[in-house]
Amino acid sequence: MRGYQLTFLTQQSRQHGGLPLGEWLLQEARKLGIRGATLFVAAEGFGHDGKLHSAHFFELSDQPIEVTMALSAADVERILTRLREEGINVFFIKTPIEYGMSGEN
């Protein structure tokens, strides 16, 4: 199948609806019927403002988070529409991909 890899980049400290934004994205994707998403945590990174974000031994709130999904074009529009409806402004990368299961023809 052809579609898109949609990757969201944020920090552990960002919240929406009483949840960390990464967790909210996972739950919202599931509610929308999206068939899979993965949340990754990183040791450190920096954003568009040049500020270093990292996980410290005693404080993880600034830890970089990545949520990745393989989606059809329609699913991309549904999740991006949902973010606009919720007023969420989060950086994303949208890359054209081919995806499927290794056992399928």
For each residue, the residues with C-beta under 8 A, 3 or more apart:
1: 72 98 99 100
2: 96 97 98 99
3: 70 71 72 73 75 76 96 97 98 99
4: 70 71 72 73 76 94 95 96 97
5: 68 69 70 71 93 94 95 97 99
6: 68 69 71 76 79 92 93 94
7: 66 67 68 69 92 93 95
8: 21 22 25 66 67 68 90 91 92
9: 45 47 64 65 66 90 91 92 93
10: 14 21 22 64 65 67 90 91
11: 14 53 61 62 63 64 65
12: 20 22 41 55 60 61 62 63 64 65
13: 20 61 62
14: 10 11 20 21 22 65 90
15: 18 19 20 21
16: 19 21 24 86 88
17: 24 86
18: 15
19: 15 16 23 24 27
20: 12 13 14 15 23 24 65
21: 8 10 14 15 16 24 25 65 88 90
22: 8 10 12 14 25 26 39 65 66 67
23: 19 20 26 27 39
24: 16 17 19 20 21 27 28
25: 8 21 22 28 29 37 39 67
26: 22 23 29 30 37 39 67
27: 19 23 24 30 31
28: 24 25 31 32 79 82
29: 25 26 32 34 37 69 79
30: 26 27 33 34 37
31: 27 28
32: 28 29 75 78 79 82
33: 30
34: 29 30 37 69 71 75 78 79
35:
36: 69 70
37: 25 26 29 30 34 67 68 69
38: 67 68 69
39: 22 23 25 26 65 66 67
40: 65 66 67 68
41: 12 55 63 64 65 66
42: 45 55 63 64 65 66
43: 54 55 63 64
44: 52 53 54 55 64
45: 9 42 52 53 54 64
46: 50 51 52 53
47: 9 50 51 53 91
48: 91
49:
50: 46 47
51: 46 47
52: 44 45 46
53: 11 44 45 46 47 62 63 64
54: 43 44 45 62 63 64
55: 12 41 42 43 44 59 60 62 63 64
56: 59 60 62
57:
58:
59: 55 56 62
60: 12 55 56 63
61: 11 12 13
62: 11 12 13 53 54 55 56 59
63: 11 12 41 42 43 53 54 55 60
64: 9 10 11 12 41 42 43 44 45 53 54 55
65: 9 10 11 12 14 20 21 22 39 40 41 42
66: 7 8 9 22 39 40 41 42
67: 7 8 10 22 25 26 37 38 39 40
68: 5 6 7 8 37 38 40
69: 5 6 7 29 34 36 37 38 75 79
70: 3 4 5 36 97 99
71: 3 4 5 6 34 75 76 79
72: 1 3 4 75 76
73: 3 4 76 77
74: 77 78
75: 3 32 34 69 71 72 78 79
76: 3 4 6 71 72 73 79 80 94
77: 73 74 80 81
78: 32 34 74 75 81 82
79: 6 28 29 32 34 69 71 75 76 82 83
80: 76 77 83 84 92
81: 77 78 84 85
82: 28 32 78 79 85 86
83: 79 80 86 88 90
84: 80 81 87 88
85: 81 82
86: 16 17 82 83
87: 84
88: 16 21 83 84
89:
90: 8 9 10 14 21 83
91: 8 9 10 47 48
92: 6 7 8 9 80
93: 5 6 7 9
94: 4 5 6 76
95: 4 5 7
96: 2 3 4
97: 2 3 4 5 70
98: 1 2 3
99: 1 2 3 5 70
100: 1 104
101: 104
102:
103:
104: 100 101
105:
